[in-house]
């Protein structure tokens, strides 16, 4: 007995249960987040190294420059730094973040999230939005933790508690914006775990209008703040120039001061807006600059932007003129809060304007909190606008002005149309002293167009065919020849018989009906077919003097 053993091609082992396949797309997102953090850190390191090399009297070696770059990277996220080498020996916190410096990590993180959400090839794996967000954050936060530990050994170390929530906050917001932009900026429904009433309320158009109006008001306030700061710099031009030249005498030092001043321009815009709103901004403990007066701050450091502060003493009409900025902002909120629809009530318009004022107040409160911070201890522990007073002032200014402006604009846009006074046959057109008469403007109300066209097609019948498809070709019909009228006789019958055999194609002529009174009333339309019945309200305002033009299909060539 012979036994034959055949060895075939071995089968691949079945995958084990519970073992997940590693996704190369997720690994790429993690690497992308780490690269985004590294690019921001590298940019600041190169800038600091160049300034350190060009300085004629550096205070430390390259290690100190790298530690300074790490501290600047953490400061760009809003992390509070602590400086220990002070004259008094007490640690001095540095918590004022240049807002222009925040754009560096935000743009890099947003770009990394967008690249992680996009697929270069058709067969490439695309991760869900939550997976992309988590993977990019893992890589970015890992680098952030290493930088925080490294900066602890430098001249300005980071506060661990401040870094523990500032870095994730900036990273999450920037990455979420990148993923949302890569998905096409969808405005889908809210999560199902929210109450149904909240989801239905947010879906109303008033909230989108309020968001737009509040954002417009905040932009107007920031623009007005920039105008106030620019006018003050121009007014105190000599003091600003003297302060800039006295800080250092070498070009590398002046270049560093110029870069710092440019990075603080967004902060100055927010400070100018807070100044125009009324609460002003703090310049130390117990010292506040407002349009009503400035008591002076002798402990201020020498810096070009601080040299443009108003003069000491009570306010002047020139400083009071800054109140025009919130007035324009309130007008802007009221203008953008009006919907271009006639069925919106006055109460809805006023509520939208009030919500826009709330959005503007919240935006200015957040910007004020981000632009302020301590620059030292004791007198310099309070620097910048107070966030809650600035937010309340922005809400009060815009709410008082936006609500009446929005109601007035809504009333102007929904006013009845005015036409020339033309006396009708019934004599129901009454003109005023100027020779004008009010015209019924319900014909232009939104939401009536579909009803109007449906009623017109039903009333006109075959004269207005359905626009969805092409009208059928009219059949060829025999018609009698038209000739001169003659006496009736045997000859006439023969002529008629000869002409009856001619076949011509019928043509659809254009019918012009002048002075046609088309009343789109469903009761009147159905009266001819079903007899008398109850008459309902008209579908749309009546049309007088309509001209109905029939369509004619071109003959085939």
C-alpha positions in Angstrom: 0.0 0.0 0.0 1.5 3.2 -1.1 0.8 6.5 0.6 1.2 9.7 -1.4 1.4 13.0 0.3 0.8 16.1 -1.8 1.9 19.5 -0.5 0.0 22.3 -1.9 0.4 26.1 -1.6 0.3 27.0 2.1 -2.7 29.2 3.0 -2.1 32.5 4.8 -2.9 32.4 8.5 -6.2 33.9 9.5 -5.9 37.2 11.4 -6.1 37.0 15.1 -9.2 38.2 16.7 -8.7 41.5 18.6 -5.6 42.6 16.7 -6.1 45.9 14.8 -4.2 46.7 11.7 -1.9 49.7 11.9 -3.1 52.5 9.8 -0.3 54.3 7.8 -2.6 57.4 7.5 -2.8 57.7 11.3 1.0 57.4 11.7 1.4 60.1 9.0 -0.9 62.4 11.0 1.1 61.9 14.1 4.3 62.7 12.3 2.6 65.8 10.7 1.7 67.2 14.1 5.2 66.7 15.4 6.6 68.4 12.2 4.3 71.3 12.6 5.6 71.9 16.2 9.2 71.5 15.0 8.8 74.0 12.2 7.5 76.7 14.5 10.2 76.0 17.0 12.9 75.9 14.3 11.7 79.3 12.9 12.1 81.0 16.2 15.4 79.3 16.9 16.9 80.5 13.6 15.6 84.0 14.3 17.1 84.1 17.8 20.4 82.6 16.7 20.8 85.2 13.9 20.2 88.0 16.4 22.6 86.4 18.9 25.3 86.1 16.3 24.9 89.7 15.0 24.9 91.1 18.6 28.2 92.8 19.5 27.9 91.8 23.2 25.9 88.6 23.7 25.0 87.8 27.3 25.1 84.0 26.9 26.2 81.3 24.6 24.2 79.4 22.0 22.5 77.3 24.7 21.0 80.4 26.2 19.7 81.5 22.8 18.1 78.1 22.2 16.4 78.3 25.6 15.1 81.7 24.7 13.7 80.4 21.5 11.9 77.6 23.4 10.5 80.2 25.8 9.2 82.3 22.9 7.6 79.2 21.3 5.7 78.6 24.6 4.8 82.2 24.9 3.3 82.1 21.4 0.7 79.6 22.9 -0.1 81.9 25.8 2.0 80.1 28.3 3.2 82.3 31.2 7.0 82.5 31.6 8.8 83.3 34.8 12.1 85.3 34.8 14.3 84.7 37.8 17.4 86.9 37.2 15.8 90.2 38.3 17.4 93.1 40.2 15.1 92.6 43.2 15.7 88.8 43.3 12.0 88.1 43.1 10.7 86.0 40.2 8.9 88.2 37.6 6.1 86.6 35.5 5.9 87.5 31.8 2.4 86.7 30.6 1.7 89.2 27.8 1.5 87.3 24.6 2.2 89.1 21.3 -0.9 88.2 19.3 0.9 88.3 16.0 3.2 85.6 17.3 0.2 83.3 17.9 -0.4 83.1 14.1 2.8 81.0 13.7 1.6 77.9 15.6 -2.0 78.3 14.5 -1.2 78.3 10.8 1.3 75.4 11.1 -1.1 73.3 13.1 -4.0 74.1 10.8 -2.0 73.1 7.8 -1.0 69.8 9.4 -4.6 69.0 10.1 -5.7 69.8 6.5 -3.0 67.6 5.0 -4.0 64.8 7.3 -7.6 65.0 6.2 -6.9 65.1 2.5 -6.1 62.1 0.2 -3.6 62.5 -2.6 -4.7 59.3 -4.5 -8.1 57.8 -5.0 -7.3 54.5 -3.2 -5.6 56.2 -0.3 -7.2 55.8 3.1 -9.0 58.8 4.5 -9.4 58.8 8.3 -12.5 60.2 10.1 -12.3 63.7 11.4 -12.0 62.6 15.0 -9.1 60.3 14.2 -7.2 63.0 12.3 -7.7 65.4 15.1 -6.5 63.0 17.8 -3.5 61.8 15.7 -2.3 65.3 14.9 -2.7 66.4 18.5 -0.6 63.5 19.8 2.4 64.5 17.7 2.1 68.2 18.5 1.6 67.8 22.2 4.5 65.3 22.5 6.8 68.0 21.1 5.2 70.6 23.4 5.9 68.5 26.5 9.6 68.1 25.5 10.0 71.9 24.8 8.4 72.7 28.2 10.9 70.4 30.0 13.8 71.9 28.0 12.8 75.5 28.7 12.9 74.9 32.4 16.6 75.1 32.5 16.8 78.5 30.7 16.6 82.1 31.9 12.8 82.1 31.4 11.1 78.9 32.3 7.5 78.1 31.7 4.9 77.7 34.3 3.9 74.0 34.2 0.2 74.7 35.0 -0.1 77.4 32.4 1.6 75.3 29.7 -0.6 72.3 30.6 -3.8 74.0 29.3 -2.6 76.8 27.0 -0.7 74.5 24.5 -3.6 72.0 24.2 -6.1 74.8 23.8 -4.3 76.5 20.9 -3.6 73.1 19.3 -7.2 71.8 19.5 -8.7 75.0 18.1 -6.2 75.2 15.2 -6.5 71.5 14.3 -10.3 71.6 14.5 -10.3 74.6 12.1 -8.0 72.7 9.7 -10.1 69.5 9.7 -13.3 71.6 9.3 -11.8 73.4 6.3 -10.6 70.2 4.7 -14.1 68.7 5.0 -15.6 71.7 3.0 -16.7 73.7 6.1 -19.9 71.7 6.6 -22.7 73.3 8.7 -24.4 70.0 9.6 -26.8 69.3 12.5 -25.6 69.6 16.1 -24.8 66.4 18.1 -27.7 64.3 19.1 -26.8 64.5 22.8 -27.9 68.1 22.9 -31.6 68.8 23.8 -34.0 69.0 20.9 -35.1 72.5 21.7 -31.5 73.8 21.6 -30.8 72.1 18.2 -34.0 73.6 16.7 -33.3 77.0 18.1 -29.7 77.2 16.8 -30.9 76.1 13.4 -32.9 79.3 13.0 -31.4 81.9 10.7 -31.3 84.6 13.4 -28.2 83.0 14.9 -26.2 83.1 11.7 -27.1 86.7 11.2 -26.3 87.5 14.9 -22.9 85.9 14.4 -22.2 87.9 11.3 -23.4 91.1 12.9 -21.3 90.6 16.0 -18.2 89.7 14.0 -18.7 92.9 11.9 -19.0 95.0 15.0 -15.8 93.5 16.5 -13.9 94.2 13.3 -15.1 97.8 13.3 -13.9 98.2 16.9 -10.5 96.7 16.0 -10.2 99.0 13.0 -11.1 102.0 15.1 -8.6 100.9 17.7 -5.9 100.7 15.0 -6.9 104.2 13.9 -6.7 105.5 17.5 -3.2 104.0 17.9 -2.0 105.3 14.6 -3.2 108.8 15.3 -1.5 108.7 18.7 1.8 107.5 17.2 1.7 110.3 14.7 0.8 112.9 17.3 3.7 111.8 19.6 6.1 111.1 16.7 9.1 112.8 18.3 8.8 110.9 21.6 8.4 107.6 19.8 11.5 108.2 17.7 13.5 109.2 20.7 12.4 106.1 22.6 13.3 103.8 19.7 16.8 105.3 19.2 17.7 105.4 22.9 17.1 101.7 23.6 20.1 100.5 21.7 22.7 101.8 19.3 23.4 98.8 17.1 21.3 97.7 14.1 20.7 94.2 15.4 19.2 95.5 18.6 17.0 98.0 16.8 15.9 95.3 14.5 14.9 93.1 17.5 13.0 96.1 19.0 11.2 96.7 15.7 10.2 93.0 15.4 8.8 93.1 19.0 6.8 96.3 18.2 5.4 94.7 15.1 4.4 91.6 17.0 2.5 93.8 19.5 0.5 95.7 17.0 -2.6 93.5 17.3 -2.4 94.0 21.1 -2.3 97.7 20.5 -5.4 97.5 18.3 -7.3 95.8 21.1 -6.0 98.3 23.7 -7.1 101.2 21.4 -10.6 99.6 21.1 -10.8 99.3 24.9 -9.7 102.9 25.2 -12.4 104.1 22.8 -15.1 102.0 24.6 -14.4 103.8 27.8 -12.9 101.3 30.3 -9.4 101.9 28.9 -6.4 99.7 29.8 -4.3 99.3 32.9 -0.6 100.4 33.0 0.2 99.0 36.4 -1.5 98.5 39.7 -4.0 101.4 40.2 -3.2 103.2 36.9 -5.7 103.2 34.1 -5.7 105.2 30.8 -9.2 106.3 29.7 -10.6 109.1 27.5 -11.6 110.9 30.6 -8.1 111.2 31.9 -4.7 109.6 32.5 -3.0 110.0 35.9 0.4 108.9 34.6 2.6 105.9 35.3 6.2 106.6 36.3 7.2 103.0 36.4 6.6 102.2 32.7 9.5 100.7 30.7 10.9 102.6 27.8 9.3 101.3 24.6 8.1 103.0 21.4 4.5 102.0 21.7 4.3 103.2 25.3 5.7 106.6 24.3 2.4 107.2 22.4 0.3 107.3 25.5 -1.9 110.3 26.0 -0.6 113.2 28.1 -1.1 113.2 31.9 -4.2 115.0 33.1 -7.9 115.1 32.5 -9.3 114.3 29.1 -9.7 116.7 26.2 -12.1 117.0 23.3 -9.5 115.2 21.3 -9.6 112.1 23.5 -13.3 112.3 23.8 -13.6 112.0 20.0 -12.5 108.3 20.4 -16.2 107.6 21.4 -17.0 107.7 17.7 -15.5 104.3 17.3 -18.2 102.3 19.3 -20.9 104.5 17.7 -19.9 103.3 14.2 -19.6 99.7 15.6 -23.2 99.9 16.9 -24.4 101.1 13.5 -22.6 98.2 11.8 -24.1 95.6 14.1 -27.6 97.0 13.4 -27.0 97.1 9.6 -25.8 93.5 9.4 -28.6 92.2 11.7 -31.4 92.9 9.2 -32.6 90.0 7.0 -33.5 90.7 3.4 -37.0 89.2 3.7 -40.3 90.9 4.2 -42.0 88.4 6.3 -39.6 89.0 9.3 -41.2 90.8 12.2 -39.8 93.8 14.0 -39.4 91.8 17.1 -37.3 89.2 15.3 -35.1 91.9 13.9 -34.6 93.5 17.3 -33.8 90.2 18.9 -31.2 89.5 16.2 -29.5 92.8 16.7 -29.4 92.2 20.5 -27.8 88.8 19.9 -25.3 90.4 17.6 -24.4 92.8 20.4 -23.9 89.8 22.7 -21.5 88.2 20.2 -19.6 91.5 19.8 -19.2 91.8 23.6 -18.0 88.2 23.9 -15.5 88.6 21.1 -14.0 91.8 22.6 -13.9 90.2 26.1 -11.9 87.2 24.7 -9.5 89.5 22.7 -8.9 91.7 25.8 -8.1 88.7 27.9 -5.6 87.4 25.2 -3.9 90.8 24.8 -3.3 91.5 28.5 -1.0 90.0 31.0 1.7 90.8 33.6 5.1 92.1 32.6 6.6 91.8 36.1 5.8 91.9 39.7 4.3 94.6 41.9 3.4 97.6 39.8 3.7 95.8 36.5 1.5 92.9 37.5 -1.5 94.4 35.7 -1.0 95.4 32.1 -3.7 95.7 29.5 -7.5 96.0 29.4 -9.7 94.2 31.9 -11.6 91.6 29.9 -15.0 91.8 31.6 -15.3 95.6 31.7 -14.3 95.7 28.0 -16.9 93.0 27.1 -19.7 94.7 29.0 -18.9 98.1 27.5 -18.9 96.6 24.0 -22.2 95.0 24.6 -23.8 98.1 26.0 -22.6 100.4 23.2 -23.7 98.1 20.4 -27.0 97.0 22.0 -28.1 100.6 22.6 -27.4 101.6 19.0 -27.9 98.4 17.0 -31.5 97.6 18.1 -33.1 100.9 16.9 -30.9 101.0 13.8 -31.9 97.4 12.8 -35.6 98.2 13.3 -35.3 101.4 11.2 -33.4 99.7 8.4 -36.0 96.8 8.4 -38.8 99.4 8.2 -37.1 101.1 5.3 -36.5 98.0 3.3 -40.1 96.7 3.8 -41.8 100.0 3.0 -44.6 99.8 0.3 -43.5 100.7 -3.2 -44.4 104.3 -4.3 -45.5 105.0 -7.8 -46.9 107.9 -9.8 -50.6 108.8 -9.2 -52.6 107.4 -12.1 -56.4 107.7 -11.9 -58.0 104.4 -12.7 -61.4 103.7 -14.0 -62.8 102.9 -10.6 -61.2 106.0 -9.0 -59.6 104.0 -6.2 -56.1 105.5 -6.6 -55.7 108.4 -4.2 -52.6 110.6 -4.5 -51.2 112.7 -1.8 -50.0 116.3 -2.1 -46.8 115.4 -4.0 -48.7 113.4 -6.7 -47.6 109.9 -5.6 -49.7 107.0 -4.6 -49.0 103.9 -2.6 -48.8 100.7 -4.7 -49.7 97.3 -3.2 -46.3 95.7 -2.8 -47.4 92.2 -1.8 -46.6 91.0 -5.3 -42.8 91.1 -4.4 -43.1 89.3 -1.1 -40.7 86.3 -0.9 -42.4 82.9 -0.9 -45.1 84.0 -3.3 -43.2 83.4 -6.6 -44.0 79.7 -6.8 -47.6 80.2 -6.0 -47.8 83.0 -8.6 -46.3 81.0 -11.4 -48.4 78.0 -10.7 -51.6 80.1 -10.8 -50.5 81.8 -14.0 -49.9 78.5 -15.8 -53.3 77.2 -14.6 -55.1 80.3 -15.6 -53.5 80.6 -19.0 -53.9 77.0 -20.0 -52.1 76.0 -23.2 -50.8 79.6 -23.7 -48.0 79.0 -21.1 -46.8 75.4 -21.5 -44.8 73.6 -18.8 -41.2 74.7 -18.9 -39.9 71.3 -17.7 -40.1 69.7 -21.2 -40.4 70.7 -24.8 -44.0 71.2 -26.2 -45.2 68.5 -28.6 -45.1 69.1 -32.3 -48.5 70.5 -33.5 -50.1 68.0 -35.9 -50.8 68.8 -39.5 -54.5 69.7 -39.9 -56.4 70.2 -43.1 -57.7 73.7 -43.5 -59.8 75.2 -46.2 -58.3 77.6 -48.6 -59.2 81.2 -48.0 -60.2 83.0 -51.1 -62.3 85.9 -52.2 -66.0 85.7 -51.3 -68.1 85.2 -54.4 -71.7 84.3 -55.2 -73.0 80.9 -54.2 -73.4 78.6 -57.1 -72.2 75.4 -58.6 -68.8 76.8 -59.4 -68.3 77.8 -55.8 -68.8 74.2 -54.6 -66.2 72.9 -57.1 -63.7 75.5 -56.0 -64.2 74.6 -52.4 -63.7 70.9 -53.1 -60.5 71.6 -54.9 -59.2 73.7 -52.0 -60.2 71.2 -49.3 -57.5 68.8 -50.4 -54.7 71.2 -49.5 -52.9 70.3 -46.2 -50.8 73.0 -44.4 -49.1 72.9 -41.0 -50.8 74.9 -38.3 -48.8 77.8 -36.7 -49.1 79.0 -33.2 -49.4 82.8 -33.4 -48.4 85.2 -30.7 -51.5 86.3 -28.8 -51.2 89.7 -27.2 -54.0 90.5 -24.7 -54.0 94.1 -23.7 -55.6 95.3 -20.5 -56.1 91.7 -19.3 -57.4 91.5 -15.7 -55.8 88.3 -14.3 -57.1 87.7 -10.8 -55.3 84.7 -9.4 -58.3 83.5 -7.3 -58.7 79.7 -6.9 -62.4 80.1 -6.4 -62.8 82.0 -9.7 -60.5 79.6 -11.6 -62.6 76.6 -10.6 -66.0 78.3 -11.1 -66.1 77.5 -14.8 -65.6 73.8 -14.3 -67.3 73.0 -11.0 -70.0 75.7 -10.8 -70.4 78.2 -8.0 -68.7 77.4 -4.7 -67.0 78.9 -1.8 -64.5 81.6 -2.8 -61.1 81.4 -0.9 -58.5 84.0 -0.5 -56.5 84.9 -3.7 -53.2 83.1 -4.3 -51.4 86.3 -5.1 -52.2 89.9 -5.8 -54.1 90.5 -9.1 -52.3 91.5 -12.3 -53.8 94.2 -14.5 -52.7 94.7 -18.1 -50.7 91.4 -18.5 -49.4 90.5 -21.9 -49.4 86.7 -22.6 -47.0 85.6 -25.2 -47.3 82.0 -26.5 -44.2 79.9 -27.3 -43.7 78.4 -30.7 -41.3 75.6 -31.3 -39.0 76.2 -34.3 -39.7 74.1 -37.3 -37.2 71.2 -37.9 -34.7 71.9 -40.7 
